[in-house]
C-alpha cells in the first residue's frame, strides 16, 4: 500500500517503528506475490471444480477442503487487488477497507476450516465417531463462517481496518495505525492463526500416532479398507499438512512478532527484513496452491483422470493398446480405501 512517503510510524506502545512501503511496492515483491496469488487462485478453483465434477470425491472431508479452497481463493484474489489497486488509496478509502475486510475474513475462514478438518479426521479415524463428527460438521457452519464475519465486522464498525504502512503486511490493507493496533491484529488474525497451527499440529500428530500403532503394533487390526501401504501414505501426508501450513504462514507471523517486540534494524531495512517481506508476500497467498498440490495434483485420482483423458484422445485418433488401457483399469481398481482416509492417502 502506498499513499504516504513517511518512512516511520508509531506502534501501540508509542515507539517509533519502520514503514516498509518502499519494499512492499518494489517490483520484486509485486511479481512474486502476483505469481503465488495467481497459482493459489488456480489451485483453489481446481479443487472446487473437481469436487462438483467427480462424484466419487464428494465426501465430507473433501467438502471441508472445498470450503478451505473457497476461503483461500477469496484471500488470494483480494490480496492481489490490494497489492495492485488499494495500495494507491488512503487508509480510510472504501476500497482499502473493503479489501481489508475480504482478506481478513477469508484468512479467518481458512484458519477455522483448516482446524476443523483436523478435528473431523481425528473424530472419525481415532475416536471412530462418524455420526457425531457429521453432526458437529453441520453445527460448525455457524462458527466457521459466522465468527470471522462477526470479528471483522466489529473491526470495520470500530474503524480499525485500513492501511498499516506495510509494517506487518506485504503490500495490502489490514489494520490501520491506531493506538490499539496490536490488539486488533491479534483479534483479527494472529491469535487464530497461531492457535490453528498448534491445534493442527497436535491433532495430526495424534492421528499419525494412531495409524502408526495400527501398522506396527496392531497389524492384525488394520481394517480391510486401510491397507498397510495406504496407512504409510497417510502417515507421510500427516507430516506434510501441518508442515506446509507453517511454512507458508511463518514469515508473516515472524514479522508481526518483530513488530510487536518493537525490533528495528535501523532507519533503512536490512536485507533479511526485505527477504521476510517477500517470503510473506508469497506465503500468505500460496495456501490454495499447496492444498492443490497435496490433495489433488499428487493424488492417484488426478493422475488416473489425466491418463483417462489421454487415452480418450488416443481413441479418437486410433485404437489404443491393451497395455495402455490396463494402466487406467489397474489404477481405478486400486482405489479401495474409505472416504475417511482417502483425502490423506490418495
BELLINBEL-V129037 format. One line per field, one symbol per residue. ss: DSSP state (~ for helix, > for strand, _ for the rest). burial: I if it has 24 or more other C-alpha atoms within 12 Angstrom, else O. A space follows every 50 residues. Layout:
# BELLINBEL-V129037
ss=???
burial=???
This chain:
# BELLINBEL-V129037
ss=_______>>>_____>>>__~~~~__~~~~~~~~~~~~~~~~~~~~~~~~ ~~~_~~~__~~~~~~~~~~~~~~~~~~~~~~~~~_~~~_____~~~~~~~ ~~~~~~~~~~~~~~~~~~~~~~~~~~___~~~~~~~~~~~~~~~~~~~~~ ~~~~~~~___>>___________>>_____~~~~~~~~~~~~~~~~~~~~ ~~~~~~~~~~~~~~~~__~~~______~~~~~~~~~~~~~~~~~~~~~~~ ~~~~~~~~~~__________~~~~~~~~~~~~~___~~~~~~~~~~~__~ ~~~~~~~~~~~~~~~~~____~~~~~~~~~~~~_____~~~~~~~_
burial=IIIOOOOIIIIOOOOOIIIIIIIIIOOOIIOIIIIIIIIIIIIIIIIIOI IOOOOOIOOIIIIIIIIIIIIIIIIIIIIIIIIIIIIIIIIIIOIIIIII IIIIIIIIIIIIIIIIIIIIIIIIIIOOOOOOIIOOIOOIOOOIIOIIIO IIIOIIOOIIIIIIIIIIIIIIIIIIIIOOIIOIIIIIIIOIIIOIIOII IOIIIIIIIIIIOIIOOOOOOOOOOIIIOIIIIIIIIIIIIIIIIIOIII IIIIIIOOIIOIOIOOOOIOOOIIIIIIIIIIIIIIIIIIIIIIIIOOII IIOIIOOIOOIOOOOOOOOOOOOOOOOIOOOOOOIOIIIIIIIIII
